Amino acid sequence: MRELRPQLASEQEFVQQVDRRQRPAGYRLIASMGEESAPALAVAGFRVGENLAWGHHLYIDDLSTVASARQQGHARALLNWLHDEADRLGCRQVHLDSGVGTNRTSAHRLYLNSGYHISSHHFSRGL
């Protein structure tokens, strides 16, 4: 997760953010693991929501693979699991935003090849 979210300075900060703030709102984490004692090679964070625009949906907040394990199918396996989980939970759609900028071409290729389409612009404003 550190590769995708470098602003989280420490493991403790990550754990506090997830456990105290996000998990109570339904945030869940899954991972693609390497060898038994190796750390996760890819991780996805997601939540299920309901809104007027999308109805009952699964939203992927985070999806990242460590650089040394990219192009090996880990993110695709996580996406497939997330699609199955969304279906199991009765979600009508799966959504995600691709982070900072438009330069993540390999991630975008994966999303497009997995049936996603570019459906909107995402706007934000710092306060």
Backbone atoms as SQL, in Angstrom:
CREATE TABLE atoms (id INTEGER PRIMARY KEY, chain TEXT, resi INTEGER, resn TEXT, atom TEXT, x REAL, y REAL, z REAL);
INSERT INTO atoms VALUES
  (1, 'A', 1, 'MET', 'N', 0.833, -1.199, 0.000),
  (2, 'A', 1, 'MET', 'CA', 0.000, 0.000, 0.000),
  (3, 'A', 1, 'MET', 'C', 0.869, 1.252, 0.000),
  (4, 'A', 2, 'ARG', 'N', 2.071, 1.144, 0.552),
  (5, 'A', 2, 'ARG', 'CA', 2.958, 2.308, 0.639),
  (6, 'A', 2, 'ARG', 'C', 3.303, 2.861, -0.744),
  (7, 'A', 3, 'GLU', 'N', 3.407, 2.003, -1.759),
  (8, 'A', 3, 'GLU', 'CA', 3.715, 2.486, -3.106),
  (9, 'A', 3, 'GLU', 'C', 2.582, 3.336, -3.667),
  (10, 'A', 4, 'LEU', 'N', 1.352, 2.993, -3.343),
  (11, 'A', 4, 'LEU', 'CA', 0.197, 3.749, -3.835),
  (12, 'A', 4, 'LEU', 'C', -0.093, 4.973, -2.970),
  (13, 'A', 5, 'ARG', 'N', 0.136, 4.857, -1.681),
  (14, 'A', 5, 'ARG', 'CA', -0.193, 5.930, -0.737),
  (15, 'A', 5, 'ARG', 'C', 1.046, 6.351, 0.062),
  (16, 'A', 6, 'PRO', 'N', 2.036, 6.952, -0.592),
  (17, 'A', 6, 'PRO', 'CA', 3.280, 7.316, 0.109),
  (18, 'A', 6, 'PRO', 'C', 3.095, 8.382, 1.190),
  (19, 'A', 7, 'GLN', 'N', 1.960, 9.071, 1.192),
  (20, 'A', 7, 'GLN', 'CA', 1.721, 10.094, 2.215),
  (21, 'A', 7, 'GLN', 'C', 1.523, 9.480, 3.595),
  (22, 'A', 8, 'LEU', 'N', 1.243, 8.180, 3.660),
  (23, 'A', 8, 'LEU', 'CA', 1.140, 7.507, 4.956),
  (24, 'A', 8, 'LEU', 'C', 2.565, 7.202, 5.419),
  (25, 'A', 9, 'ALA', 'N', 3.038, 7.964, 6.376),
  (26, 'A', 9, 'ALA', 'CA', 4.454, 7.960, 6.740),
  (27, 'A', 9, 'ALA', 'C', 4.927, 6.687, 7.428),
  (28, 'A', 10, 'SER', 'N', 4.030, 5.976, 8.092),
  (29, 'A', 10, 'SER', 'CA', 4.467, 4.811, 8.854),
  (30, 'A', 10, 'SER', 'C', 3.388, 3.731, 8.850),
  (31, 'A', 11, 'GLU', 'N', 3.803, 2.542, 9.232),
  (32, 'A', 11, 'GLU', 'CA', 2.849, 1.444, 9.369),
  (33, 'A', 11, 'GLU', 'C', 1.800, 1.784, 10.425),
  (34, 'A', 12, 'GLN', 'N', 2.231, 2.412, 11.509),
  (35, 'A', 12, 'GLN', 'CA', 1.303, 2.797, 12.577),
  (36, 'A', 12, 'GLN', 'C', 0.249, 3.773, 12.054),
  (37, 'A', 13, 'GLU', 'N', 0.652, 4.738, 11.239),
  (38, 'A', 13, 'GLU', 'CA', -0.297, 5.696, 10.688),
  (39, 'A', 13, 'GLU', 'C', -1.305, 4.989, 9.768),
  (40, 'A', 14, 'PHE', 'N', -0.817, 4.045, 8.984),
  (41, 'A', 14, 'PHE', 'CA', -1.692, 3.259, 8.108),
  (42, 'A', 14, 'PHE', 'C', -2.713, 2.473, 8.930),
  (43, 'A', 15, 'VAL', 'N', -2.246, 1.773, 9.949),
  (44, 'A', 15, 'VAL', 'CA', -3.131, 0.955, 10.787),
  (45, 'A', 15, 'VAL', 'C', -4.175, 1.830, 11.475),
  (46, 'A', 16, 'GLN', 'N', -3.760, 2.962, 12.003),
  (47, 'A', 16, 'GLN', 'CA', -4.714, 3.853, 12.663),
  (48, 'A', 16, 'GLN', 'C', -5.762, 4.367, 11.676),
  (49, 'A', 17, 'GLN', 'N', -5.321, 4.762, 10.484),
  (50, 'A', 17, 'GLN', 'CA', -6.257, 5.259, 9.476),
  (51, 'A', 17, 'GLN', 'C', -7.277, 4.190, 9.108),
  (52, 'A', 18, 'VAL', 'N', -6.801, 2.995, 8.832),
  (53, 'A', 18, 'VAL', 'CA', -7.699, 1.917, 8.405),
  (54, 'A', 18, 'VAL', 'C', -8.573, 1.435, 9.550),
  (55, 'A', 19, 'ASP', 'N', -7.965, 1.082, 10.674),
  (56, 'A', 19, 'ASP', 'CA', -8.724, 0.474, 11.769),
  (57, 'A', 19, 'ASP', 'C', -9.667, 1.441, 12.478),
  (58, 'A', 20, 'ARG', 'N', -9.245, 2.679, 12.668),
  (59, 'A', 20, 'ARG', 'CA', -10.058, 3.617, 13.454),
  (60, 'A', 20, 'ARG', 'C', -11.033, 4.426, 12.613),
  (61, 'A', 21, 'ARG', 'N', -10.690, 4.656, 11.345),
  (62, 'A', 21, 'ARG', 'CA', -11.531, 5.549, 10.553),
  (63, 'A', 21, 'ARG', 'C', -12.266, 4.848, 9.416),
  (64, 'A', 22, 'GLN', 'N', -11.569, 3.997, 8.700),
  (65, 'A', 22, 'GLN', 'CA', -12.166, 3.428, 7.498),
  (66, 'A', 22, 'GLN', 'C', -12.910, 2.114, 7.746),
  (67, 'A', 23, 'ARG', 'N', -12.330, 1.230, 8.509),
  (68, 'A', 23, 'ARG', 'CA', -12.984, -0.065, 8.752),
  (69, 'A', 23, 'ARG', 'C', -14.371, 0.078, 9.377),
  (70, 'A', 24, 'PRO', 'N', -14.569, 1.002, 10.341),
  (71, 'A', 24, 'PRO', 'CA', -15.924, 1.180, 10.886),
  (72, 'A', 24, 'PRO', 'C', -16.949, 1.594, 9.832),
  (73, 'A', 25, 'ALA', 'N', -16.489, 2.181, 8.729),
  (74, 'A', 25, 'ALA', 'CA', -17.389, 2.582, 7.642),
  (75, 'A', 25, 'ALA', 'C', -17.509, 1.499, 6.570),
  (76, 'A', 26, 'GLY', 'N', -16.947, 0.312, 6.844),
  (77, 'A', 26, 'GLY', 'CA', -17.106, -0.805, 5.926),
  (78, 'A', 26, 'GLY', 'C', -15.925, -1.106, 5.031),
  (79, 'A', 27, 'TYR', 'N', -14.830, -0.389, 5.183),
  (80, 'A', 27, 'TYR', 'CA', -13.630, -0.611, 4.368),
  (81, 'A', 27, 'TYR', 'C', -13.032, -1.984, 4.673),
  (82, 'A', 28, 'ARG', 'N', -12.672, -2.707, 3.616),
  (83, 'A', 28, 'ARG', 'CA', -12.066, -4.038, 3.761),
  (84, 'A', 28, 'ARG', 'C', -10.813, -4.106, 2.910),
  (85, 'A', 29, 'LEU', 'N', -9.878, -4.951, 3.298),
  (86, 'A', 29, 'LEU', 'CA', -8.633, -5.157, 2.564),
  (87, 'A', 29, 'LEU', 'C', -8.507, -6.614, 2.142),
  (88, 'A', 30, 'ILE', 'N', -7.994, -6.807, 0.933),
  (89, 'A', 30, 'ILE', 'CA', -7.631, -8.143, 0.473),
  (90, 'A', 30, 'ILE', 'C', -6.234, -8.043, -0.125),
  (91, 'A', 31, 'ALA', 'N', -5.554, -9.173, -0.242),
  (92, 'A', 31, 'ALA', 'CA', -4.184, -9.152, -0.758),
  (93, 'A', 31, 'ALA', 'C', -3.899, -10.388, -1.579),
  (94, 'A', 32, 'SER', 'N', -2.945, -10.247, -2.469),
  (95, 'A', 32, 'SER', 'CA', -2.380, -11.365, -3.218),
  (96, 'A', 32, 'SER', 'C', -1.004, -11.610, -2.613),
  (97, 'A', 33, 'MET', 'N', -0.825, -12.805, -2.076),
  (98, 'A', 33, 'MET', 'CA', 0.385, -13.108, -1.321),
  (99, 'A', 33, 'MET', 'C', 1.365, -13.911, -2.162),
  (100, 'A', 34, 'GLY', 'N', 2.643, -13.758, -1.821),
  (101, 'A', 34, 'GLY', 'CA', 3.693, -14.565, -2.437),
  (102, 'A', 34, 'GLY', 'C', 3.908, -15.815, -1.601),
  (103, 'A', 35, 'GLU', 'N', 5.153, -16.096, -1.310),
  (104, 'A', 35, 'GLU', 'CA', 5.500, -17.225, -0.450),
  (105, 'A', 35, 'GLU', 'C', 4.926, -17.012, 0.946),
  (106, 'A', 36, 'GLU', 'N', 4.881, -18.080, 1.743),
  (107, 'A', 36, 'GLU', 'CA', 4.259, -18.016, 3.065),
  (108, 'A', 36, 'GLU', 'C', 4.792, -16.885, 3.934),
  (109, 'A', 37, 'SER', 'N', 6.104, -16.675, 3.955),
  (110, 'A', 37, 'SER', 'CA', 6.673, -15.653, 4.835),
  (111, 'A', 37, 'SER', 'C', 6.872, -14.312, 4.133),
  (112, 'A', 38, 'ALA', 'N', 6.535, -14.234, 2.848),
  (113, 'A', 38, 'ALA', 'CA', 6.729, -12.990, 2.094),
  (114, 'A', 38, 'ALA', 'C', 5.574, -12.029, 2.343),
  (115, 'A', 39, 'PRO', 'N', 5.843, -10.744, 2.179),
  (116, 'A', 39, 'PRO', 'CA', 4.751, -9.766, 2.315),
  (117, 'A', 39, 'PRO', 'C', 3.804, -9.828, 1.119),
  (118, 'A', 40, 'ALA', 'N', 2.719, -9.116, 1.234),
  (119, 'A', 40, 'ALA', 'CA', 1.737, -9.058, 0.146),
  (120, 'A', 40, 'ALA', 'C', 2.390, -8.484, -1.112),
  (121, 'A', 41, 'LEU', 'N', 2.020, -9.036, -2.263),
  (122, 'A', 41, 'LEU', 'CA', 2.519, -8.537, -3.543),
  (123, 'A', 41, 'LEU', 'C', 1.569, -7.518, -4.160),
  (124, 'A', 42, 'ALA', 'N', 0.295, -7.637, -3.832),
  (125, 'A', 42, 'ALA', 'CA', -0.716, -6.688, -4.307),
  (126, 'A', 42, 'ALA', 'C', -1.788, -6.591, -3.237),
  (127, 'A', 43, 'VAL', 'N', -2.442, -5.437, -3.193),
  (128, 'A', 43, 'VAL', 'CA', -3.457, -5.204, -2.177),
  (129, 'A', 43, 'VAL', 'C', -4.593, -4.388, -2.777),
  (130, 'A', 44, 'ALA', 'N', -5.792, -4.633, -2.277),
  (131, 'A', 44, 'ALA', 'CA', -6.946, -3.841, -2.690),
  (132, 'A', 44, 'ALA', 'C', -7.756, -3.493, -1.442),
  (133, 'A', 45, 'GLY', 'N', -8.178, -2.244, -1.382),
  (134, 'A', 45, 'GLY', 'CA', -9.066, -1.783, -0.329),
  (135, 'A', 45, 'GLY', 'C', -10.378, -1.362, -0.972),
  (136, 'A', 46, 'PHE', 'N', -11.493, -1.758, -0.369),
  (137, 'A', 46, 'PHE', 'CA', -12.795, -1.503, -0.999),
  (138, 'A', 46, 'PHE', 'C', -13.875, -1.357, 0.052),
  (139, 'A', 47, 'ARG', 'N', -15.016, -0.877, -0.412),
  (140, 'A', 47, 'ARG', 'CA', -16.194, -0.743, 0.454),
  (141, 'A', 47, 'ARG', 'C', -17.446, -0.886, -0.402),
  (142, 'A', 48, 'VAL', 'N', -18.518, -1.243, 0.228),
  (143, 'A', 48, 'VAL', 'CA', -19.811, -1.338, -0.443),
  (144, 'A', 48, 'VAL', 'C', -20.607, -0.107, -0.059),
  (145, 'A', 49, 'GLY', 'N', -21.295, 0.472, -1.031),
  (146, 'A', 49, 'GLY', 'CA', -22.065, 1.676, -0.757),
  (147, 'A', 49, 'GLY', 'C', -23.383, 1.696, -1.507),
  (148, 'A', 50, 'GLU', 'N', -24.126, 2.712, -1.227),
  (149, 'A', 50, 'GLU', 'CA', -25.429, 2.929, -1.863),
  (150, 'A', 50, 'GLU', 'C', -25.549, 4.416, -2.111),
  (151, 'A', 51, 'ASN', 'N', -25.859, 4.797, -3.343),
  (152, 'A', 51, 'ASN', 'CA', -26.132, 6.205, -3.626),
  (153, 'A', 51, 'ASN', 'C', -27.082, 6.322, -4.817),
  (154, 'A', 52, 'LEU', 'N', -27.549, 7.522, -5.054),
  (155, 'A', 52, 'LEU', 'CA', -28.510, 7.737, -6.134),
  (156, 'A', 52, 'LEU', 'C', -27.893, 7.499, -7.509),
  (157, 'A', 53, 'ALA', 'N', -26.632, 7.860, -7.685),
  (158, 'A', 53, 'ALA', 'CA', -25.993, 7.743, -8.992),
  (159, 'A', 53, 'ALA', 'C', -25.763, 6.293, -9.402),
  (160, 'A', 54, 'TRP', 'N', -25.316, 5.449, -8.481),
  (161, 'A', 54, 'TRP', 'CA', -24.897, 4.094, -8.834),
  (162, 'A', 54, 'TRP', 'C', -25.739, 2.997, -8.199),
  (163, 'A', 55, 'GLY', 'N', -26.633, 3.327, -7.296),
  (164, 'A', 55, 'GLY', 'CA', -27.373, 2.295, -6.583),
  (165, 'A', 55, 'GLY', 'C', -26.441, 1.543, -5.640),
  (166, 'A', 56, 'HIS', 'N', -26.708, 0.255, -5.449),
  (167, 'A', 56, 'HIS', 'CA', -25.894, -0.600, -4.583),
  (168, 'A', 56, 'HIS', 'C', -24.638, -0.961, -5.359),
  (169, 'A', 57, 'HIS', 'N', -23.463, -0.578, -4.857),
  (170, 'A', 57, 'HIS', 'CA', -22.229, -0.736, -5.620),
  (171, 'A', 57, 'HIS', 'C', -21.055, -1.094, -4.714),
  (172, 'A', 58, 'LEU', 'N', -20.006, -1.589, -5.323),
  (173, 'A', 58, 'LEU', 'CA', -18.734, -1.818, -4.652),
  (174, 'A', 58, 'LEU', 'C', -17.769, -0.777, -5.201),
  (175, 'A', 59, 'TYR', 'N', -17.085, -0.079, -4.313),
  (176, 'A', 59, 'TYR', 'CA', -16.120, 0.940, -4.724),
  (177, 'A', 59, 'TYR', 'C', -14.719, 0.497, -4.310),
  (178, 'A', 60, 'ILE', 'N', -13.809, 0.479, -5.271),
  (179, 'A', 60, 'ILE', 'CA', -12.413, 0.126, -5.007),
  (180, 'A', 60, 'ILE', 'C', -11.665, 1.418, -4.699),
  (181, 'A', 61, 'ASP', 'N', -11.282, 1.577, -3.436),
  (182, 'A', 61, 'ASP', 'CA', -10.540, 2.760, -3.005),
  (183, 'A', 61, 'ASP', 'C', -9.065, 2.657, -3.373),
  (184, 'A', 62, 'ASP', 'N', -8.518, 1.478, -3.240),
  (185, 'A', 62, 'ASP', 'CA', -7.072, 1.286, -3.401),
  (186, 'A', 62, 'ASP', 'C', -6.823, -0.024, -4.139),
  (187, 'A', 63, 'LEU', 'N', -5.894, 0.003, -5.092),
  (188, 'A', 63, 'LEU', 'CA', -5.458, -1.208, -5.777),
  (189, 'A', 63, 'LEU', 'C', -4.017, -0.979, -6.191),
  (190, 'A', 64, 'SER', 'N', -3.098, -1.749, -5.629),
  (191, 'A', 64, 'SER', 'CA', -1.685, -1.518, -5.891),
  (192, 'A', 64, 'SER', 'C', -0.915, -2.830, -5.869),
  (193, 'A', 65, 'THR', 'N', 0.084, -2.899, -6.724),
  (194, 'A', 65, 'THR', 'CA', 0.998, -4.034, -6.777),
  (195, 'A', 65, 'THR', 'C', 2.414, -3.507, -6.584),
  (196, 'A', 66, 'VAL', 'N', 3.230, -4.197, -5.792),
  (197, 'A', 66, 'VAL', 'CA', 4.616, -3.758, -5.640),
  (198, 'A', 66, 'VAL', 'C', 5.290, -3.819, -7.010),
  (199, 'A', 67, 'ALA', 'N', 6.199, -2.896, -7.247),
  (200, 'A', 67, 'ALA', 'CA', 6.817, -2.757, -8.572),
  (201, 'A', 67, 'ALA', 'C', 7.427, -4.060, -9.072),
  (202, 'A', 68, 'SER', 'N', 8.076, -4.813, -8.201),
  (203, 'A', 68, 'SER', 'CA', 8.759, -6.044, -8.624),
  (204, 'A', 68, 'SER', 'C', 7.798, -7.163, -9.001),
  (205, 'A', 69, 'ALA', 'N', 6.514, -7.036, -8.675),
  (206, 'A', 69, 'ALA', 'CA', 5.536, -8.095, -8.964),
  (207, 'A', 69, 'ALA', 'C', 4.509, -7.683, -10.012),
  (208, 'A', 70, 'ARG', 'N', 4.709, -6.546, -10.652),
  (209, 'A', 70, 'ARG', 'CA', 3.740, -6.080, -11.654),
  (210, 'A', 70, 'ARG', 'C', 3.810, -6.941, -12.905),
  (211, 'A', 71, 'GLN', 'N', 2.696, -6.954, -13.636),
  (212, 'A', 71, 'GLN', 'CA', 2.570, -7.717, -14.888),
  (213, 'A', 71, 'GLN', 'C', 2.627, -9.235, -14.648),
  (214, 'A', 72, 'GLN', 'N', 2.262, -9.673, -13.438),
  (215, 'A', 72, 'GLN', 'CA', 2.263, -11.098, -13.109),
  (216, 'A', 72, 'GLN', 'C', 0.867, -11.612, -12.770),
  (217, 'A', 73, 'GLY', 'N', -0.156, -10.770, -12.918),
  (218, 'A', 73, 'GLY', 'CA', -1.526, -11.208, -12.714),
  (219, 'A', 73, 'GLY', 'C', -2.097, -10.999, -11.329),
  (220, 'A', 74, 'HIS', 'N', -1.337, -10.382, -10.431),
  (221, 'A', 74, 'HIS', 'CA', -1.831, -10.203, -9.063),
  (222, 'A', 74, 'HIS', 'C', -3.012, -9.229, -9.009),
  (223, 'A', 75, 'ALA', 'N', -2.899, -8.083, -9.661),
  (224, 'A', 75, 'ALA', 'CA', -3.996, -7.105, -9.650),
  (225, 'A', 75, 'ALA', 'C', -5.222, -7.671, -10.361),
  (226, 'A', 76, 'ARG', 'N', -5.011, -8.384, -11.454),
  (227, 'A', 76, 'ARG', 'CA', -6.141, -8.990, -12.169),
  (228, 'A', 76, 'ARG', 'C', -6.852, -10.005, -11.275),
  (229, 'A', 77, 'ALA', 'N', -6.094, -10.791, -10.530),
  (230, 'A', 77, 'ALA', 'CA', -6.706, -11.762, -9.612),
  (231, 'A', 77, 'ALA', 'C', -7.529, -11.052, -8.540),
  (232, 'A', 78, 'LEU', 'N', -7.008, -9.940, -8.018),
  (233, 'A', 78, 'LEU', 'CA', -7.762, -9.177, -7.028),
  (234, 'A', 78, 'LEU', 'C', -9.026, -8.590, -7.644),
  (235, 'A', 79, 'LEU', 'N', -8.917, -8.042, -8.864),
  (236, 'A', 79, 'LEU', 'CA', -10.106, -7.514, -9.536),
  (237, 'A', 79, 'LEU', 'C', -11.152, -8.603, -9.736),
  (238, 'A', 80, 'ASN', 'N', -10.719, -9.778, -10.158),
  (239, 'A', 80, 'ASN', 'CA', -11.669, -10.879, -10.353),
  (240, 'A', 80, 'ASN', 'C', -12.361, -11.238, -9.043),
  (241, 'A', 81, 'TRP', 'N', -11.609, -11.284, -7.949),
  (242, 'A', 81, 'TRP', 'CA', -12.202, -11.576, -6.643),
  (243, 'A', 81, 'TRP', 'C', -13.197, -10.486, -6.278),
  (244, 'A', 82, 'LEU', 'N', -12.839, -9.222, -6.508),
  (245, 'A', 82, 'LEU', 'CA', -13.732, -8.110, -6.190),
  (246, 'A', 82, 'LEU', 'C', -15.016, -8.172, -7.012),
  (247, 'A', 83, 'HIS', 'N', -14.917, -8.550, -8.274),
  (248, 'A', 83, 'HIS', 'CA', -16.122, -8.686, -9.107),
  (249, 'A', 83, 'HIS', 'C', -17.024, -9.779, -8.551),
  (250, 'A', 84, 'ASP', 'N', -16.425, -10.908, -8.167),
  (251, 'A', 84, 'ASP', 'CA', -17.212, -11.996, -7.579),
  (252, 'A', 84, 'ASP', 'C', -17.855, -11.565, -6.259),
  (253, 'A', 85, 'GLU', 'N', -17.105, -10.824, -5.444),
  (254, 'A', 85, 'GLU', 'CA', -17.629, -10.357, -4.155),
  (255, 'A', 85, 'GLU', 'C', -18.779, -9.373, -4.377),
  (256, 'A', 86, 'ALA', 'N', -18.626, -8.476, -5.341),
  (257, 'A', 86, 'ALA', 'CA', -19.703, -7.524, -5.651),
  (258, 'A', 86, 'ALA', 'C', -20.953, -8.270, -6.075),
  (259, 'A', 87, 'ASP', 'N', -20.794, -9.277, -6.901),
  (260, 'A', 87, 'ASP', 'CA', -21.934, -10.074, -7.344),
  (261, 'A', 87, 'ASP', 'C', -22.571, -10.801, -6.154),
  (262, 'A', 88, 'ARG', 'N', -21.734, -11.389, -5.299),
  (263, 'A', 88, 'ARG', 'CA', -22.234, -12.109, -4.117),
  (264, 'A', 88, 'ARG', 'C', -23.029, -11.185, -3.206),
  (265, 'A', 89, 'LEU', 'N', -22.609, -9.917, -3.121),
  (266, 'A', 89, 'LEU', 'CA', -23.269, -8.950, -2.243),
  (267, 'A', 89, 'LEU', 'C', -24.448, -8.240, -2.907),
  (268, 'A', 90, 'GLY', 'N', -24.746, -8.596, -4.149),
  (269, 'A', 90, 'GLY', 'CA', -25.878, -8.008, -4.843),
  (270, 'A', 90, 'GLY', 'C', -25.635, -6.610, -5.386),
  (271, 'A', 91, 'CYS', 'N', -24.376, -6.256, -5.581),
  (272, 'A', 91, 'CYS', 'CA', -24.053, -4.940, -6.130),
  (273, 'A', 91, 'CYS', 'C', -24.374, -4.905, -7.619),
  (274, 'A', 92, 'ARG', 'N', -24.826, -3.752, -8.072),
  (275, 'A', 92, 'ARG', 'CA', -25.153, -3.578, -9.486),
  (276, 'A', 92, 'ARG', 'C', -23.949, -3.121, -10.298),
  (277, 'A', 93, 'GLN', 'N', -22.964, -2.511, -9.641),
  (278, 'A', 93, 'GLN', 'CA', -21.817, -1.956, -10.342),
  (279, 'A', 93, 'GLN', 'C', -20.579, -2.015, -9.457),
  (280, 'A', 94, 'VAL', 'N', -19.408, -1.930, -10.114),
  (281, 'A', 94, 'VAL', 'CA', -18.131, -1.763, -9.427),
  (282, 'A', 94, 'VAL', 'C', -17.506, -0.481, -9.978),
  (283, 'A', 95, 'HIS', 'N', -16.987, 0.354, -9.075),
  (284, 'A', 95, 'HIS', 'CA', -16.385, 1.628, -9.471),
  (285, 'A', 95, 'HIS', 'C', -14.998, 1.774, -8.870),
  (286, 'A', 96, 'LEU', 'N', -14.168, 2.557, -9.547),
  (287, 'A', 96, 'LEU', 'CA', -12.868, 2.954, -9.019),
  (288, 'A', 96, 'LEU', 'C', -12.437, 4.238, -9.697),
  (289, 'A', 97, 'ASP', 'N', -11.592, 4.974, -9.033),
  (290, 'A', 97, 'ASP', 'CA', -10.923, 6.134, -9.625),
  (291, 'A', 97, 'ASP', 'C', -9.455, 5.772, -9.721),
  (292, 'A', 98, 'SER', 'N', -8.823, 6.105, -10.829),
  (293, 'A', 98, 'SER', 'CA', -7.395, 5.881, -10.966),
  (294, 'A', 98, 'SER', 'C', -6.684, 7.132, -10.510),
  (295, 'A', 99, 'GLY', 'N', -5.842, 6.978, -9.504),
  (296, 'A', 99, 'GLY', 'CA', -5.207, 8.085, -8.807),
  (297, 'A', 99, 'GLY', 'C', -4.432, 9.071, -9.653),
  (298, 'A', 100, 'VAL', 'N', -3.672, 9.814, -9.000),
  (299, 'A', 100, 'VAL', 'CA', -2.968, 11.005, -9.453),
  (300, 'A', 100, 'VAL', 'C', -2.628, 10.996, -10.944),
  (301, 'A', 101, 'GLY', 'N', -3.305, 11.859, -11.676),
  (302, 'A', 101, 'GLY', 'CA', -3.006, 12.057, -13.087),
  (303, 'A', 101, 'GLY', 'C', -3.498, 10.943, -13.987),
  (304, 'A', 102, 'THR', 'N', -3.027, 10.970, -15.195),
  (305, 'A', 102, 'THR', 'CA', -3.453, 9.990, -16.196),
  (306, 'A', 102, 'THR', 'C', -2.278, 9.170, -16.707),
  (307, 'A', 103, 'ASN', 'N', -1.181, 9.116, -15.977),
  (308, 'A', 103, 'ASN', 'CA', 0.034, 8.461, -16.449),
  (309, 'A', 103, 'ASN', 'C', 0.179, 7.007, -16.026),
  (310, 'A', 104, 'ARG', 'N', -0.826, 6.412, -15.464),
  (311, 'A', 104, 'ARG', 'CA', -0.754, 5.015, -15.021),
  (312, 'A', 104, 'ARG', 'C', -1.272, 4.104, -16.138),
  (313, 'A', 105, 'THR', 'N', -0.600, 4.119, -17.270),
  (314, 'A', 105, 'THR', 'CA', -1.114, 3.450, -18.468),
  (315, 'A', 105, 'THR', 'C', -1.276, 1.949, -18.295),
  (316, 'A', 106, 'SER', 'N', -0.374, 1.277, -17.600),
  (317, 'A', 106, 'SER', 'CA', -0.543, -0.173, -17.440),
  (318, 'A', 106, 'SER', 'C', -1.743, -0.491, -16.553),
  (319, 'A', 107, 'ALA', 'N', -1.979, 0.315, -15.515),
  (320, 'A', 107, 'ALA', 'CA', -3.170, 0.109, -14.683),
  (321, 'A', 107, 'ALA', 'C', -4.427, 0.384, -15.492),
  (322, 'A', 108, 'HIS', 'N', -4.408, 1.438, -16.277),
  (323, 'A', 108, 'HIS', 'CA', -5.579, 1.773, -17.098),
  (324, 'A', 108, 'HIS', 'C', -5.849, 0.683, -18.133),
  (325, 'A', 109, 'ARG', 'N', -4.805, 0.121, -18.696),
  (326, 'A', 109, 'ARG', 'CA', -4.973, -0.984, -19.646),
  (327, 'A', 109, 'ARG', 'C', -5.659, -2.166, -18.958),
  (328, 'A', 110, 'LEU', 'N', -5.226, -2.480, -17.735),
  (329, 'A', 110, 'LEU', 'CA', -5.849, -3.570, -16.980),
  (330, 'A', 110, 'LEU', 'C', -7.327, -3.293, -16.769),
  (331, 'A', 111, 'TYR', 'N', -7.673, -2.083, -16.351),
  (332, 'A', 111, 'TYR', 'CA', -9.074, -1.755, -16.098),
  (333, 'A', 111, 'TYR', 'C', -9.907, -1.865, -17.380),
  (334, 'A', 112, 'LEU', 'N', -9.401, -1.306, -18.461),
  (335, 'A', 112, 'LEU', 'CA', -10.140, -1.366, -19.727),
  (336, 'A', 112, 'LEU', 'C', -10.283, -2.803, -20.212),
  (337, 'A', 113, 'ASN', 'N', -9.227, -3.601, -20.073),
  (338, 'A', 113, 'ASN', 'CA', -9.280, -5.012, -20.476),
  (339, 'A', 113, 'ASN', 'C', -10.154, -5.853, -19.550),
  (340, 'A', 114, 'SER', 'N', -10.472, -5.311, -18.377),
  (341, 'A', 114, 'SER', 'CA', -11.338, -6.019, -17.421),
  (342, 'A', 114, 'SER', 'C', -12.790, -5.566, -17.520),
  (343, 'A', 115, 'GLY', 'N', -13.122, -4.814, -18.560),
  (344, 'A', 115, 'GLY', 'CA', -14.506, -4.419, -18.790),
  (345, 'A', 115, 'GLY', 'C', -14.901, -3.060, -18.246),
  (346, 'A', 116, 'TYR', 'N', -13.965, -2.327, -17.668),
  (347, 'A', 116, 'TYR', 'CA', -14.269, -0.984, -17.170),
  (348, 'A', 116, 'TYR', 'C', -14.265, -0.003, -18.339),
  (349, 'A', 117, 'HIS', 'N', -14.961, 1.096, -18.163),
  (350, 'A', 117, 'HIS', 'CA', -14.920, 2.174, -19.141),
  (351, 'A', 117, 'HIS', 'C', -14.802, 3.498, -18.396),
  (352, 'A', 118, 'ILE', 'N', -14.309, 4.497, -19.069),
  (353, 'A', 118, 'ILE', 'CA', -14.152, 5.810, -18.462),
  (354, 'A', 118, 'ILE', 'C', -15.523, 6.479, -18.492),
  (355, 'A', 119, 'SER', 'N', -16.137, 6.617, -17.316),
  (356, 'A', 119, 'SER', 'CA', -17.524, 7.057, -17.252),
  (357, 'A', 119, 'SER', 'C', -17.703, 8.477, -16.739),
  (358, 'A', 120, 'SER', 'N', -16.644, 9.096, -16.224),
  (359, 'A', 120, 'SER', 'CA', -16.822, 10.441, -15.688),
  (360, 'A', 120, 'SER', 'C', -15.462, 11.092, -15.469),
  (361, 'A', 121, 'HIS', 'N', -15.514, 12.363, -15.169),
  (362, 'A', 121, 'HIS', 'CA', -14.341, 13.095, -14.679),
  (363, 'A', 121, 'HIS', 'C', -14.496, 13.203, -13.169),
  (364, 'A', 122, 'HIS', 'N', -13.410, 13.123, -12.470),
  (365, 'A', 122, 'HIS', 'CA', -13.449, 13.283, -11.015),
  (366, 'A', 122, 'HIS', 'C', -12.793, 14.614, -10.687),
  (367, 'A', 123, 'PHE', 'N', -13.501, 15.463, -9.976),
  (368, 'A', 123, 'PHE', 'CA', -12.991, 16.768, -9.591),
  (369, 'A', 123, 'PHE', 'C', -12.738, 16.784, -8.087),
  (370, 'A', 124, 'SER', 'N', -11.720, 17.506, -7.664),
  (371, 'A', 124, 'SER', 'CA', -11.474, 17.644, -6.236),
  (372, 'A', 124, 'SER', 'C', -10.926, 19.042, -5.956),
  (373, 'A', 125, 'ARG', 'N', -11.028, 19.429, -4.698),
  (374, 'A', 125, 'ARG', 'CA', -10.522, 20.726, -4.273),
  (375, 'A', 125, 'ARG', 'C', -10.027, 20.595, -2.844),
  (376, 'A', 126, 'GLY', 'N', -8.794, 20.966, -2.631),
  (377, 'A', 126, 'GLY', 'CA', -8.252, 20.950, -1.284),
  (378, 'A', 126, 'GLY', 'C', -8.820, 22.082, -0.450),
  (379, 'A', 127, 'LEU', 'N', -8.934, 21.865, 0.849),
  (380, 'A', 127, 'LEU', 'CA', -9.428, 22.897, 1.764),
  (381, 'A', 127, 'LEU', 'C', -8.406, 23.173, 2.850);
